């Protein structure tokens, strides 16, 4: 109660936390039962191809450097 102004605020925080928790559980379920693990950056480039956006070039390392990651983030933000 110390971090919240009211019981209503506490209940809202619980609902938001549970929504995020359920979403994460769904993602893990889909990963374990329907879709294999994929490199996130490679998958985002596939998404860009599907929507006719230019791919972001990066070396095939699992995790590109921070500059390349920022390019991915900025491009995704521009699409929303």
Beta strands, then each sheet from edge to edge (+ up, - down):
end
